[in-house]
């Protein structure tokens, strides 16, 4: 089950780099350059890739600021807008000095016990997107581990997502800071 990733029109270099970093994390992720394609054309291209989900990365002032996730099945139906993820900031792989991921198929998630709805939604979003399994003990050496950590900015609770693989575990891919997530669940 694939996920196709694209951007809003005329993305900045930083957004294109974030897209490239994120797609490198999983063999199930495919990148399509937006170009002049309409949303409908992107949906059809994603369906040709036999993808289940379409993720569109939007930006504000040249920085990735939002990810919208759509369920594009069944093929004869309108896409369903599942989630909107609001980004607080990202650190690209090259900025953090992280190694390139090996795109292993085994993915696990390490998340705190959900205190609130936002914890639960962030965890579910990454489980669905990566087909991740909860960490129950030590994950296999060659697997990707998604770590979700809450952090506070004043009174506002946010989440940091980073990715590890190998033994000993090495940081791979981008570091993502999320300030909110919304479960939309409606047809586009």
N, C-alpha and C positions, 0 to 999 in steps of 0.2 A: 504494500500500500504506500504509494508515493505522495509527496507533497511538493507542489510546484511553488517556487518563490519568485516574486517579481517586485518591482518598485512602482511608486507613482511616476508620473511623467517627468522627464528631465531631472533625474536624481543627481545629487552632488557626488563628488568622488568619494567622500566619506560614507555615504549611504551605499554606494556600489561596493566599497570595500567591506562594509558590514555584511552585506548580502553574500559576498564571496566567502567571508569567514564563517558565516552561519551555515551555509549550504555544505561546506566542507566537513561539518560535524557528523553527517549521516549519509549512508549510501542510498537512503530513501528520498533524499532531497534533490530536486532538480531546479536549476536556475534558468529563467527565461528573461531575456532583455526586453524591456517594455517597449522601447521605441515609440512608434505611432499607433500601436495596437490599442483598440478600445478595450474596456473591461470585458465585454462579451467575447471579443476575439481571444483575449488571454484565457478566459474560461474554456473556450473550445480547444485552444492549444494544450491546456492542462489536461483536458479530457482525452486528447490524442495521446498524451504521455501515460494514460491510464492512471492518473492521479486521483486520490480521494479528496485531498484538501488543496486549496489555493491560499497562499499567504502573500499579502501585499504590504510592503514596507513603505510608510509615508515619512515625510520629513518636515522639519520646521527650522528655518534659518540654516539650512545645509546639514543638519544633524538628524539621524534617524529618531523619530519621535513616537511612532505608532506602528503596530502590526495588527492588521485585520486578517482573521482566519475565516475562510469560507469552506463549507462542505459542498462539493460540486457534484455529488451523486444524489439521485440517479441522473443519468445523462439527459433525459428528456425533461428535466425539471429545472426551475430557476435555482441558482446557488443559494445556500442558506448561510447567512452571516452568523457564525458561532461566537467568536470572541473578538474583543478589541483590547489590545494590550497597550498601555500608555508607558512609554519609556522615559526614564529620568535622565539616562545617560548610558553611554556604552564606551568600552575600552576595546579598541581593535587588537587583534592578535599581535601585530607588529609593535604596537605601543606598549603592550604588557610584556613583550619578549617571550610570548608563548610559542610552543612548538606546533607544527601542523598536525592535525589529528589524522589517524590512520583509517577512519571511516569504518570501524568495526560494526558489525550488526548488533551485537549485544549492548543494550543500553539500560542503565539502572538510574534510579532517582533517589537522592538522599535529601529529604525535606523534613522540616520540623513538624511536630504534631500540630495540626491546624488549630490555631487559637480563634480564628475568625473566618469569615467568608472569603476574604482576599487571599489568605494562606491556602485555603482549599482550592480556589479557582486557579491560582498560579500553579499549584501542583498538578491539578487535572489538565491544565493547558499543556504543560510539558510532557506529561504522561501520554496524552493523545497525540501530540505532535511527533514525539520520538518513539512511540510504542515502547515506552520505558517500563521496567518492572521496579517495584520498590526494593531497596537494598535490604536483604535479610541475611546479615552476616557479612562476609567478605565477598565482593563481586569478583568474577574471573579477571585475571591479569590483563587480558586484551580487550576489556570492555570499556565503554565510555560511561562515566558517572556524571550525572547532572546534580550539582549541589545548589540547593535553594536555602538562602540564609536571610532571615528578617533583619532589618536595621532601622533605626529611628533617625529622622531628621526633624528635630524639634518634637512636636506632638504627632507628626505623621509617620506611620509605619510603612516601610517600603521593603523591597526584596532585592537581593543581589543573587544573580545566577552565574555560576561559573562551571567549567567543564574540566574533568580530569580523566586521564587514561594511563595505562601501563602500570608496571610495578618496578620501582616505587612510583607512586602516582605523580604525574606531571600535568601541569596546567596546560590546556589546549584551547584553541578558539577564543572568541571574544568574551568579555565580561559584560554582563547586562544588568542594568539597574532599572527596576520597574516601580513606578509609583502608583499604579492601579491597573485593574483588569475588570472588564465588564463582560458578563455572559449575555450575548444579544439574543441568539436563537431565533432569528426571523428570516424570512425569504427576502432576497434582494430585489 
